[in-house]
Amino acid sequence: MFYLYILQSLRDNRHIYYGQTNNLKRRLAQHNNGENTSTRRFSPWKIVYYEAYTSRKLALVREKQLKHYGQARTKLKKQLGFPKALDQFNRLFD
């Protein structure tokens, strides 16, 4: 299985990160251990959402959709109940 995941910073909950992996537990540990330069500054992180896919290609397509298309990101954040204040921080990891 491959996963699209969304992380939220425990240090500053306004910061979110979108990614994909085939091992959620390992990938979260990598983010929290500072192994990813994009997320090191705001660690520790928690997984707030994930979607499972049968192929890496599908997970990558969904990750790209969320990172590059505001409507998809806004719709998902609304479903998850993220506050509107997070909208201004979307571009941080785009």
CYANA upper distance limits for C-alpha pairs under 8 A (distance plus 0.5 A):
  1 MET  CA     22 ASN  CA      6.47
  1 MET  CA     52 ALA  CA      6.92
  1 MET  CA     53 TYR  CA      6.32
  1 MET  CA     54 THR  CA      5.72
  1 MET  CA     55 SER  CA      7.24
  1 MET  CA     56 ARG  CA      8.48
  2 PHE  CA     20 GLN  CA      7.63
  2 PHE  CA     21 THR  CA      6.20
  2 PHE  CA     22 ASN  CA      4.81
  2 PHE  CA     23 ASN  CA      7.90
  2 PHE  CA     52 ALA  CA      6.23
  2 PHE  CA     53 TYR  CA      5.58
  2 PHE  CA     54 THR  CA      6.67
  2 PHE  CA     55 SER  CA      6.54
  2 PHE  CA     56 ARG  CA      6.08
  2 PHE  CA     59 ALA  CA      6.80
  3 TYR  CA     20 GLN  CA      5.81
  3 TYR  CA     21 THR  CA      5.81
  3 TYR  CA     22 ASN  CA      6.39
  3 TYR  CA     23 ASN  CA      8.11
  3 TYR  CA     24 LEU  CA      7.74
  3 TYR  CA     50 TYR  CA      6.87
  3 TYR  CA     51 GLU  CA      5.99
  3 TYR  CA     52 ALA  CA      5.09
  3 TYR  CA     53 TYR  CA      6.46
  3 TYR  CA     56 ARG  CA      8.43
  3 TYR  CA     59 ALA  CA      6.49
  4 LEU  CA     18 TYR  CA      7.81
  4 LEU  CA     19 GLY  CA      6.24
  4 LEU  CA     20 GLN  CA      4.78
  4 LEU  CA     21 THR  CA      7.20
  4 LEU  CA     50 TYR  CA      5.94
  4 LEU  CA     51 GLU  CA      5.73
  4 LEU  CA     52 ALA  CA      7.14
  4 LEU  CA     53 TYR  CA      8.39
  4 LEU  CA     59 ALA  CA      5.98
  4 LEU  CA     60 LEU  CA      8.08
  4 LEU  CA     62 ARG  CA      7.54
  4 LEU  CA     63 GLU  CA      6.72
  5 TYR  CA     18 TYR  CA      6.33
  5 TYR  CA     19 GLY  CA      5.89
  5 TYR  CA     20 GLN  CA      6.35
  5 TYR  CA     21 THR  CA      8.38
  5 TYR  CA     24 LEU  CA      8.40
  5 TYR  CA     47 ILE  CA      7.42
  5 TYR  CA     48 VAL  CA      8.27
  5 TYR  CA     49 TYR  CA      6.21
  5 TYR  CA     50 TYR  CA      4.68
  5 TYR  CA     51 GLU  CA      7.04
  6 ILE  CA     16 ILE  CA      7.29
  6 ILE  CA     17 TYR  CA      6.08
  6 ILE  CA     18 TYR  CA      5.16
  6 ILE  CA     19 GLY  CA      7.04
  6 ILE  CA     47 ILE  CA      6.38
  6 ILE  CA     48 VAL  CA      6.32
  6 ILE  CA     49 TYR  CA      5.70
  6 ILE  CA     50 TYR  CA      6.74
  7 LEU  CA     16 ILE  CA      5.92
  7 LEU  CA     17 TYR  CA      5.53
  7 LEU  CA     18 TYR  CA      7.00
  7 LEU  CA     45 TRP  CA      6.49
  7 LEU  CA     46 LYS  CA      5.92
  7 LEU  CA     47 ILE  CA      5.05
  7 LEU  CA     48 VAL  CA      6.21
  7 LEU  CA     49 TYR  CA      7.79
  8 GLN  CA     13 ASN  CA      6.34
  8 GLN  CA     14 ARG  CA      7.95
  8 GLN  CA     15 HIS  CA      6.40
  8 GLN  CA     16 ILE  CA      4.96
  8 GLN  CA     17 TYR  CA      7.04
  8 GLN  CA     45 TRP  CA      6.05
  8 GLN  CA     46 LYS  CA      6.03
  8 GLN  CA     47 ILE  CA      7.00
  8 GLN  CA     48 VAL  CA      6.94
  9 SER  CA     13 ASN  CA      5.48
  9 SER  CA     14 ARG  CA      7.73
  9 SER  CA     15 HIS  CA      6.07
  9 SER  CA     16 ILE  CA      6.81
  9 SER  CA     42 PHE  CA      6.37
  9 SER  CA     43 SER  CA      6.51
  9 SER  CA     44 PRO  CA      6.51
  9 SER  CA     45 TRP  CA      4.94
  9 SER  CA     46 LYS  CA      6.98
 10 LEU  CA     42 PHE  CA      8.23
 10 LEU  CA     43 SER  CA      7.35
 10 LEU  CA     44 PRO  CA      6.06
 10 LEU  CA     45 TRP  CA      5.88
 10 LEU  CA     46 LYS  CA      7.24
 11 ARG  CA     42 PHE  CA      6.57
 11 ARG  CA     43 SER  CA      6.94
 11 ARG  CA     44 PRO  CA      6.95
 11 ARG  CA     45 TRP  CA      8.28
 12 ASP  CA     42 PHE  CA      7.43
 14 ARG  CA     85 ALA  CA      8.00
 14 ARG  CA     86 LEU  CA      5.94
 14 ARG  CA     89 PHE  CA      7.31
 15 HIS  CA     42 PHE  CA      7.97
 15 HIS  CA     86 LEU  CA      7.93
 15 HIS  CA     89 PHE  CA      7.02
 15 HIS  CA     92 LEU  CA      8.34
 16 ILE  CA     89 PHE  CA      8.37
 16 ILE  CA     90 ASN  CA      8.04
 16 ILE  CA     93 PHE  CA      8.26
 17 TYR  CA     39 THR  CA      8.10
 17 TYR  CA     93 PHE  CA      6.79
 18 TYR  CA     63 GLU  CA      7.11
 18 TYR  CA     66 LEU  CA      7.98
 18 TYR  CA     67 LYS  CA      7.53
 18 TYR  CA     93 PHE  CA      8.26
 19 GLY  CA     63 GLU  CA      6.68
 20 GLN  CA     59 ALA  CA      6.74
 20 GLN  CA     60 LEU  CA      7.14
 20 GLN  CA     63 GLU  CA      7.18
 21 THR  CA     27 ARG  CA      7.41
 21 THR  CA     56 ARG  CA      8.43
 22 ASN  CA     56 ARG  CA      8.32
 23 ASN  CA     27 ARG  CA      6.65
 24 LEU  CA     28 LEU  CA      6.56
 25 LYS  CA     29 ALA  CA      6.86
 26 ARG  CA     30 GLN  CA      6.78
 27 ARG  CA     31 HIS  CA      6.82
 28 LEU  CA     32 ASN  CA      6.68
 28 LEU  CA     45 TRP  CA      7.87
 28 LEU  CA     46 LYS  CA      7.96
 28 LEU  CA     47 ILE  CA      7.98
 29 ALA  CA     33 ASN  CA      6.42
 30 GLN  CA     34 GLY  CA      6.88
 30 GLN  CA     35 GLU  CA      5.65
 30 GLN  CA     36 ASN  CA      7.23
 31 HIS  CA     35 GLU  CA      6.32
 31 HIS  CA     36 ASN  CA      6.07
 31 HIS  CA     39 THR  CA      6.75
 31 HIS  CA     40 ARG  CA      7.17
 31 HIS  CA     43 SER  CA      7.59
 31 HIS  CA     44 PRO  CA      8.06
 31 HIS  CA     45 TRP  CA      7.63
 32 ASN  CA     40 ARG  CA      7.72
 32 ASN  CA     43 SER  CA      6.01
 32 ASN  CA     44 PRO  CA      5.51
 32 ASN  CA     45 TRP  CA      6.63
 33 ASN  CA     40 ARG  CA      8.23
 34 GLY  CA     39 THR  CA      7.68
 34 GLY  CA     40 ARG  CA      5.08
 34 GLY  CA     43 SER  CA      7.85
 35 GLU  CA     40 ARG  CA      7.55
 36 ASN  CA     40 ARG  CA      6.38
 37 THR  CA     41 ARG  CA      8.15
 38 SER  CA     93 PHE  CA      8.09
 39 THR  CA     43 SER  CA      6.89
 52 ALA  CA     59 ALA  CA      8.15
 53 TYR  CA     58 LEU  CA      6.80
 53 TYR  CA     59 ALA  CA      6.45
 54 THR  CA     58 LEU  CA      7.90
 55 SER  CA     59 ALA  CA      7.20
 56 ARG  CA     60 LEU  CA      6.62
 57 LYS  CA     61 VAL  CA      6.69
 58 LEU  CA     62 ARG  CA      6.83
 59 ALA  CA     63 GLU  CA      6.66
 60 LEU  CA     64 LYS  CA      6.58
 61 VAL  CA     65 GLN  CA      6.66
 62 ARG  CA     66 LEU  CA      6.80
 63 GLU  CA     67 LYS  CA      6.63
 64 LYS  CA     68 HIS  CA      6.34
 64 LYS  CA     69 TYR  CA      8.39
 65 GLN  CA     69 TYR  CA      5.96
 65 GLN  CA     72 ALA  CA      7.12
 65 GLN  CA     73 ARG  CA      8.31
 66 LEU  CA     70 GLY  CA      7.58
 66 LEU  CA     72 ALA  CA      6.16
 66 LEU  CA     73 ARG  CA      5.42
 67 LYS  CA     73 ARG  CA      7.74
 67 LYS  CA     93 PHE  CA      8.14
 67 LYS  CA     94 ASP  CA      5.82
 68 HIS  CA     94 ASP  CA      7.16
 69 TYR  CA     73 ARG  CA      7.04
 70 GLY  CA     74 THR  CA      6.38
 71 GLN  CA     75 LYS  CA      6.50
 72 ALA  CA     76 LEU  CA      6.76
 73 ARG  CA     77 LYS  CA      6.59
 74 THR  CA     78 LYS  CA      6.56
 74 THR  CA     87 ASP  CA      8.23
 75 LYS  CA     79 GLN  CA      6.81
 76 LEU  CA     80 LEU  CA      6.70
 77 LYS  CA     81 GLY  CA      6.52
 77 LYS  CA     82 PHE  CA      5.72
 78 LYS  CA     82 PHE  CA      6.58
 78 LYS  CA     83 PRO  CA      8.45
 82 PHE  CA     86 LEU  CA      7.48
 85 ALA  CA     89 PHE  CA      8.38
 86 LEU  CA     90 ASN  CA      7.20
 90 ASN  CA     94 ASP  CA      7.42
